């Protein structure tokens, strides 16, 4: 049995993650000082600072951990077996640059993603439909569902990536593409 056959993304997993991402993205969008501190901590790979900033917004979030590669960040959400861990993050693809993470671009991505995460959080039907599209490798359906909520011209592509989705954002003010990823992290 393959990894794909043993795992099914559910709407409840997406809704749970959205419950954490909505307040975080809201803070990034609404508080420029916070967003600046977040970006600086990403660029310097300061996990202690990132942890303190994150916990100041979502103190009760149940995370298995989080990480940074100085060009992005990832939150790892803890779930019971067989899921174990599902991750979400925003990053510049590795190999493109180092120690770069733009506050204005991050805020624009957060602003674009907020309606999507709000819908995942508030509508079990929408969350289940997104999960079903990913599970069924139905890219056209996923594209339709996400475009209903993410109106940004900067969203250039949507891909299904094994157990999740990869959204690529490209803004004119940056030479880099940023990717927002949702995926199952395999832990051993």
N, C-alpha and C positions, 0 to 999 in steps of 0.2 A: 504494500500500500504506500503510495507517495505522500509526501507532506501535504500536498494540495488536497488529497482525498480525506485526510484526517482533520482538516480544519475548515470550518465554515464561519465566515465573518457574519456577525449578527447586527441587527439594528440596535440592540441594547448595548453592545460594545461601543458602537459609534456614538450613541446618545450619552453614555458614561464619559467618554473622552471629550465630547462637546461640552459637557457640564464643567469641565476644567478649562477648556480652551476659550470659551466665551468670556469669562472674566479676565483671563490673561490678555487676549487680543483687545478687549475693551480698554484695558489699562495702557497697552502699547499705543492705541489710537488716541486716547484722550489725554495722556500725560507725556508731553514731549521730554521732560526731564527723566522720567522713568525709562522711556524708550532709548534715550541717549546712554544711560547707565547700562541698560541691557545690551546694547550693541557693543559698547566698549568691553564689557565682560566677555562677550562672545569672541571678539577679536583677540583678547588677551588670554583666552581659555581659562578664565577665572571661575572655576566651578563653585567655590564658596560664595562669591558675589552673586552668581546666577541663582544659586539655591536660596540665598537670603532675599533677593528680589522676587523670585517666584513665590516663595512662602509668604511674602508680605501681601500678595494678592490672593493666593489660593492656599491658605494655611492648612486646610484639611484634605488636600488632594492626596489620593493614594497612588503614589508613584513607586515603581520599583527602582527608579533612578533616572538620571538624565546625563547627557553628555554634550560636549562641544568639540569641534574640530578647528576652531578659530575662523571658520567660514560659515558656520551655522550651528544649530542646536537640535537636540532630540529629547523628547520626553518619553519615558518608558512606563507604560501603565501595567500594573499587576492585575492578572485575572486568574481564576481557578483553571485547573487543567480541563481540557487539553490546550487552551489558549496560552496560558502562562504569562505572556507579555505581548502587548501591542504598542507600537510606537508611532509617534507623530513628530514631525520636525520641519524646519525650514533651513535650507542650506544652498550654497553655491556648489555646483558639482565639483568634487575633488579633482585637482589637476588644473583647474582654471586659474586659480589665484591662491594667495595665502594671506591670512590676517586681514581679511576684508569682510565687512558686514555693514551695509549702509542702513542707518537709522531711517531716513526718508523712504527708502525702498521697503524696509521691513514694515513700517507703518502703513504704507500703501497696500502691501499684501495682507496685513491684518485687517485693514478696512474692507478689502475685497472679500476676505474669507468669513467675516463676521455673519453675514446673512446665511451662509451655508451652515456654519456651526450652530447658529441659533435654530435653524430648521431641524438639524439633526437632534438637537436637545429637546425641542418642543413637539416634534411630530414623529411618533413611533412609525407611522406609515411611510413617511419620507425616509427615515433612517433605514427601515427594512428594505425599501426599494433601492437605496444606494448599495446596501450590503448585497442584495440579490444580484444587482448588475455586476458588481465586482466578482462575486462567486461564480456567476454564469459567464464571465468574460464577455459581457455585453457592452462593448465600448460605446456604441451609438447611444444606447439607453443611458449609460453613465454620463456621457457628454451632455445629453438633454437634461438630465436631473441636475447636474452641477451648473450648467449654464442658466437654469432657472433662478439660481441663487447668486451666482458669481458673475456680475455684469461688467467686470473690468476688461477694458481693451487689452490690458497687459497679459491676460491669461492666454498664452499662445498654444498650449497643448495639454491634453488630458490623456493619460495612459493608465491602463490596468497593469499593475506590476505584481504578479503572483498572488499575493494575499491582500493587496491594497491598491492604492492609486498614487500616481505621481502627477502633480500639476506644475507646469512650467510657466513662470512669469518673466516677461522681459519688458523693462521700462526704457524709454528713450534716454533717460538721464544716467543710465548705467550700461557699461559694456558687458556686464555679466547677466546670465540667466540665473534666476533663483528658482529652486524647486521646493514645493511643499509636498511632503510625503506622508502617507499613511500606510503602515505595513506591519505584518506580524514579525516580531523578532524571535528568532529561534534561539532558545537557551538550552544549555545542556548540562 
